[in-house]
Amino acid sequence: MTEIAISAARSQLGDLVRRAAHGRETIALTDHGHVAALLISPQVIEDFEDALALAEYELNKERGTLAPGIPHEEVGRMLGLR
């Protein structure tokens, strides 16, 4: 993770945002040496959300507490794919 002071980041904000968005680089903005905020790609957040959802599914499956779902074929029909 790259760290950069907020004062230095002001003049480089566009470049830093592009690095985070396209390079999937996490950039920490620091204030007096402490991390104050992160620039992170939305895709990274989506990847974490997907991993969390999968882990929760696997845990519920292992515990036998899965909620009833909709069969795959029915979802296809609902979306007009079948």
C-alpha distances in whole Angstrom, upper triangle without the diagonal:
4,6,10,13,15,18,16,15,18,19,17,16,18,16,12,14,15,12,10,14,15,12,10,7,5,6,7,10,12,16,17,14,14,11,14,12,10,10,10,13,16,16,13,15,19,17,17,20,22,21,22,25,26,25,27,30,30,30,33,35,35,36,39,38,37,38,41,39,41,42,40,43,44,40,41,45,43,41,44,42,46
4,7,10,12,15,13,12,15,16,13,14,15,13,10,12,14,10,10,14,15,12,12,8,7,5,6,9,10,14,16,13,13,11,13,12,10,10,11,14,17,18,16,18,21,20,20,23,25,24,25,28,29,28,31,33,33,34,37,38,38,40,42,41,40,41,44,42,44,45,43,46,46,43,44,47,45,43,46,44,48
4,7,9,12,10,10,13,15,13,13,16,14,11,13,15,13,12,16,17,15,15,11,9,6,5,6,7,10,12,9,10,8,10,10,9,10,12,16,19,20,18,19,23,22,21,24,27,26,26,30,31,30,32,35,35,35,38,40,40,41,44,42,42,43,45,44,45,47,45,48,48,45,46,49,47,45,48,47,50
4,6,8,7,6,10,11,10,11,14,12,10,13,15,13,13,16,18,17,16,13,11,7,6,5,6,9,11,9,10,9,10,10,10,11,14,17,20,22,20,21,24,25,24,26,29,29,29,32,34,33,35,38,38,38,41,43,43,44,47,45,44,45,48,46,47,49,47,50,50,47,48,51,49,46,49,48,52
4,5,5,6,9,11,11,11,15,14,12,14,17,16,16,19,21,20,19,16,14,10,8,6,5,6,8,7,9,9,9,10,11,13,16,19,22,24,22,23,27,27,26,28,31,31,31,34,36,35,37,40,40,40,43,45,45,46,48,47,46,47,49,48,49,51,49,52,52,49,50,53,50,48,51,50,54
4,5,5,6,9,10,9,13,14,11,13,16,16,15,18,21,20,20,17,15,11,9,5,6,6,9,10,10,10,9,9,11,12,15,18,21,23,22,22,26,27,26,28,31,31,31,34,36,35,36,39,40,40,42,45,45,46,48,46,45,46,48,47,48,50,48,51,51,47,49,51,49,47,50,49,53
4,6,6,8,10,10,14,15,13,15,18,18,18,21,23,22,22,20,18,14,13,9,9,8,10,11,13,13,12,13,15,15,19,21,24,27,25,26,29,30,30,31,34,35,35,37,39,39,40,43,44,44,46,49,49,50,52,50,49,49,52,50,52,54,52,55,54,51,52,54,52,50,52,52,56
4,6,6,7,9,12,12,11,14,16,15,16,19,21,20,21,18,16,13,12,9,10,10,12,12,14,14,14,14,15,14,18,20,23,26,24,25,29,29,29,31,34,34,34,37,39,39,40,43,44,44,46,48,49,50,52,50,49,50,52,50,51,53,51,54,54,50,51,54,52,49,52,51,55
4,6,5,6,9,9,8,10,13,12,13,16,18,17,18,15,14,10,10,7,9,11,13,13,14,13,12,12,12,11,14,17,20,22,21,22,25,26,26,28,30,31,31,34,36,36,37,40,41,41,43,45,46,47,49,47,46,46,49,47,48,50,48,50,50,47,47,50,48,45,48,48,51
4,6,5,9,10,10,11,14,15,15,17,19,19,20,18,17,13,13,10,12,12,15,16,17,15,14,13,14,13,16,19,21,24,23,24,27,28,28,30,32,33,33,36,38,38,39,42,43,44,45,47,48,49,51,49,48,48,50,48,49,51,49,52,51,47,48,51,48,46,48,48,52
4,6,8,9,10,12,14,14,16,18,19,19,21,18,18,15,15,13,15,15,17,18,19,18,17,17,17,15,18,20,23,25,25,26,28,30,30,32,34,35,36,38,40,40,42,44,45,46,48,50,51,52,54,52,50,50,52,50,51,52,50,53,53,49,49,52,50,47,50,49,53
4,6,5,6,9,10,11,12,14,15,15,17,15,15,12,13,12,14,16,18,18,19,17,17,15,15,12,15,17,20,22,22,23,26,27,27,29,31,32,33,35,37,37,39,41,42,43,45,47,48,49,51,49,47,48,50,48,48,50,47,50,50,46,47,49,47,44,47,46,50
4,5,5,6,9,10,11,12,14,15,15,14,13,11,12,11,13,15,18,18,18,16,15,13,12,10,13,14,17,19,19,20,23,24,25,26,28,29,30,32,34,35,36,38,40,41,42,44,45,46,48,46,45,45,47,45,45,47,45,47,47,43,44,46,44,41,44,43,47
4,5,5,6,9,10,10,12,13,15,14,14,13,15,14,17,19,22,22,22,19,18,16,14,11,13,14,16,18,19,20,22,24,25,26,28,29,30,32,34,35,36,38,40,41,42,44,45,47,48,46,44,44,46,44,44,45,43,45,45,42,42,44,42,39,42,41,45
4,5,5,6,9,10,10,11,13,12,13,11,14,14,17,19,22,21,22,19,19,16,14,11,13,13,16,18,18,20,22,23,24,26,28,29,30,32,33,34,36,38,39,40,42,44,45,46,48,46,45,45,47,44,44,46,43,46,46,42,42,45,43,40,42,42,45
4,5,5,6,9,10,10,11,9,9,7,10,10,13,16,19,18,18,15,15,13,11,8,10,11,14,16,16,17,20,21,21,23,25,26,27,29,31,32,33,35,36,37,39,41,42,43,45,44,42,42,44,42,43,44,42,44,45,41,41,44,42,39,42,41,45
4,5,5,6,8,10,10,9,10,9,11,12,15,18,21,20,20,17,16,13,10,7,8,8,11,13,14,15,17,18,19,21,23,24,25,27,29,30,31,33,35,36,37,39,40,42,43,41,39,40,41,39,40,41,39,41,41,38,38,41,39,36,38,38,41
4,5,5,6,7,9,9,11,11,14,15,18,21,24,23,23,20,19,16,13,10,10,9,12,13,14,16,18,18,20,22,23,24,26,28,29,30,32,34,35,36,38,39,41,42,44,42,40,40,42,39,40,41,38,40,41,37,37,40,38,35,37,37,40
4,6,6,5,7,6,8,8,12,13,17,20,23,21,21,18,18,15,12,9,9,9,12,13,13,15,17,18,19,21,23,23,25,27,28,29,31,33,34,35,37,38,39,41,43,41,40,40,42,40,40,41,38,41,41,38,38,41,39,36,39,38,41
4,6,6,5,5,6,7,10,12,16,19,22,20,19,16,16,13,9,6,5,5,9,10,10,12,14,14,16,18,19,20,22,24,25,26,28,29,31,32,34,35,36,38,39,38,36,37,39,36,37,38,36,39,39,35,36,39,37,34,37,36,39
4,6,6,7,9,10,14,15,19,22,25,24,23,19,19,15,12,8,7,4,7,8,9,11,13,14,15,17,18,20,21,23,24,26,27,29,30,32,33,34,36,38,39,37,35,35,37,35,35,36,33,36,36,33,33,36,34,31,34,33,36
4,6,8,11,12,16,18,21,25,28,26,25,22,22,18,15,12,10,7,10,9,11,14,14,15,17,19,19,21,23,24,25,27,29,30,31,33,35,35,37,39,40,39,37,37,38,36,36,36,34,36,37,33,33,36,35,32,34,33,36
4,5,9,11,14,17,20,24,26,24,24,20,21,18,14,11,10,8,12,11,11,14,15,15,17,19,20,20,23,25,25,26,29,30,30,32,34,35,36,38,40,39,37,38,39,37,37,38,35,38,38,35,35,38,37,34,36,35,38
4,7,9,13,16,19,22,25,23,22,18,19,16,12,10,7,6,9,8,7,10,12,11,13,16,16,17,19,21,22,23,25,26,27,29,31,32,33,35,36,35,33,34,36,34,34,35,33,36,36,33,33,36,35,32,35,33,37
4,6,10,13,16,19,22,20,19,16,17,14,10,8,7,7,11,11,9,12,15,14,15,18,19,19,21,23,24,24,27,28,29,30,33,34,34,36,38,37,35,37,38,36,37,38,36,39,40,36,36,40,38,36,38,37,40
4,7,10,13,16,19,17,15,12,13,10,7,6,5,8,11,12,9,11,14,14,14,17,18,18,19,22,23,23,25,28,28,29,31,33,34,35,37,36,34,35,38,36,37,38,36,40,40,36,37,40,39,36,39,38,41
4,6,10,13,16,14,13,10,11,8,6,5,7,10,13,14,12,14,17,17,17,20,22,22,22,25,27,27,28,31,32,32,34,36,37,38,40,39,38,38,41,39,40,42,40,43,43,39,40,43,42,39,42,41,44
4,6,10,12,11,9,6,7,6,5,6,9,12,15,17,15,15,19,19,18,20,23,23,23,26,28,27,29,31,32,32,35,37,37,38,40,39,38,39,41,40,42,43,42,45,45,41,42,45,43,41,44,43,47
4,7,10,9,8,6,6,5,6,8,11,14,17,19,17,18,21,22,21,23,26,26,26,29,31,30,31,34,35,35,37,40,40,41,43,41,40,41,44,42,44,46,44,47,47,43,45,47,45,43,46,45,49
4,6,5,5,4,5,7,9,11,14,18,20,23,20,21,24,25,23,25,28,28,28,31,33,32,33,36,37,37,39,41,42,42,45,43,42,43,46,45,46,48,47,50,50,46,48,51,48,46,49,49,52
4,5,5,6,6,9,12,14,17,21,23,26,24,23,27,28,26,28,31,31,30,33,35,35,35,39,40,39,41,44,44,44,47,45,44,45,48,47,49,51,49,53,52,49,50,53,50,48,52,51,55
4,6,8,9,12,15,17,21,24,27,29,27,27,30,31,29,31,34,34,33,36,38,37,38,41,42,41,43,46,46,46,49,47,47,48,51,50,52,54,53,56,56,52,54,56,54,52,55,55,58
4,7,9,12,14,16,19,23,25,27,25,25,29,29,27,29,32,31,31,34,36,35,36,39,40,39,41,44,44,44,47,45,45,46,49,48,50,52,51,54,54,51,52,55,53,51,54,54,57
4,6,9,11,15,17,21,23,25,22,22,26,26,24,26,29,28,28,31,33,32,33,36,36,36,38,41,40,41,44,42,42,43,46,45,47,49,48,51,51,48,49,52,50,48,52,51,54
4,6,8,11,13,17,19,21,19,18,22,23,21,23,26,25,25,28,30,29,30,33,34,33,35,38,38,38,41,39,39,40,43,42,44,46,44,48,48,44,46,49,46,44,48,47,50
4,7,10,13,17,18,21,19,18,22,23,21,22,26,25,25,28,30,29,30,33,34,33,35,38,38,39,41,39,39,39,42,41,43,45,44,47,47,43,45,47,45,43,47,46,49
4,7,10,13,15,17,15,15,18,19,18,19,23,23,22,25,27,27,28,31,32,31,33,36,37,37,39,37,36,37,39,38,40,42,41,44,43,40,41,44,42,40,43,43,46
4,6,10,12,14,12,12,15,16,15,17,20,20,20,23,25,25,26,29,30,30,32,34,35,35,38,36,35,35,38,36,38,40,38,41,41,37,39,42,39,37,41,40,43
4,7,9,12,11,11,14,15,15,17,20,20,21,23,25,25,27,29,30,31,33,35,36,37,38,37,35,36,38,36,37,39,37,40,40,36,37,40,38,36,39,38,41
4,6,8,7,8,11,12,12,14,16,17,18,20,22,22,24,26,27,28,30,31,33,34,35,34,32,33,35,33,34,35,34,37,37,33,34,37,35,33,36,35,38
4,5,5,7,9,10,11,13,15,16,17,19,20,22,23,25,26,27,29,31,32,33,35,33,31,32,33,31,32,33,31,34,34,30,31,34,32,30,32,31,35
4,5,5,6,9,10,11,12,14,15,16,18,20,21,22,24,26,27,28,30,31,33,31,29,29,30,28,29,30,28,31,31,27,28,31,29,26,29,29,32
4,5,5,6,9,10,10,12,14,15,16,18,20,21,22,24,26,27,28,30,31,30,27,28,29,27,27,28,26,29,29,25,26,29,27,25,28,27,30
4,5,5,6,9,10,11,12,14,15,16,18,20,21,22,24,26,27,29,30,29,27,27,29,27,28,29,27,30,31,27,28,31,30,28,31,29,32
4,5,5,6,9,10,10,12,14,15,16,18,20,21,22,24,26,27,28,26,25,25,27,25,26,28,26,30,30,26,27,30,28,26,30,29,32
4,5,5,6,9,10,10,12,14,15,16,18,20,21,22,24,26,26,25,23,23,25,22,23,25,23,26,26,22,24,27,25,23,26,25,28
4,5,5,6,9,10,11,12,14,15,16,18,20,21,22,24,25,24,22,23,25,23,24,25,23,26,27,23,24,28,26,24,27,26,29
4,5,5,6,9,10,10,12,14,15,16,18,20,21,22,24,23,21,22,24,23,24,26,24,28,28,25,26,29,28,26,30,28,31
4,5,5,6,9,10,10,12,14,15,16,18,20,21,22,20,18,19,21,20,21,23,22,25,25,22,24,27,25,23,27,26,29
4,5,5,6,9,10,10,12,14,15,16,18,20,21,19,17,18,20,18,19,20,19,22,23,19,21,24,23,21,25,24,26
4,6,5,6,9,10,11,12,14,15,16,18,20,19,17,19,21,19,21,22,21,24,25,22,24,27,26,25,28,26,29
4,5,5,6,9,10,10,12,14,15,16,18,17,15,17,19,18,21,22,22,25,25,23,25,28,26,25,29,28,30
4,5,5,6,9,10,11,12,14,15,16,14,13,14,16,15,17,18,18,22,22,19,21,24,23,22,26,25,27
4,5,5,6,9,10,10,12,14,15,14,12,14,16,15,17,18,17,21,21,19,21,24,23,23,26,24,26
4,5,5,6,9,10,10,12,14,13,12,15,17,17,20,21,20,24,25,22,25,28,27,26,29,28,30
4,5,5,6,8,10,10,12,11,10,12,15,15,18,19,20,23,23,21,24,27,25,25,29,28,29
4,5,5,6,9,10,10,9,7,10,12,12,15,16,16,20,20,18,21,24,23,23,26,25,26
4,6,5,6,9,10,10,9,12,14,14,17,18,18,22,22,21,23,26,26,26,29,27,28
4,5,5,6,8,9,9,12,15,16,19,20,21,25,25,24,26,29,28,28,32,30,31
4,5,5,6,5,5,8,12,13,16,18,19,23,22,21,24,27,26,27,30,29,29
4,5,5,6,6,9,11,12,16,16,17,21,21,21,23,26,25,26,29,28,28
4,5,8,9,13,15,16,19,20,21,24,25,24,27,29,29,30,33,31,31
4,5,8,11,14,16,20,21,22,26,26,25,28,30,30,31,34,33,33
4,6,9,11,14,17,18,20,23,23,23,26,28,27,29,31,31,30
4,6,9,12,16,17,19,23,22,22,25,27,26,27,30,30,30
4,6,8,12,14,16,19,18,18,21,23,22,23,26,26,26
4,6,10,12,15,18,17,16,20,21,20,21,24,24,25
4,7,9,12,15,13,14,17,18,17,19,22,22,22
4,6,9,12,10,10,13,15,14,16,18,18,18
4,6,8,7,7,10,11,10,12,15,15,15
4,6,5,7,9,10,11,13,14,14,13
4,5,5,6,9,10,11,12,11,11
4,5,5,6,9,10,11,9,8
4,5,5,6,9,10,10,9
4,5,5,6,9,8,9
4,5,5,6,5,5
4,5,5,6,5
4,5,8,8
4,5,8
4,6
4
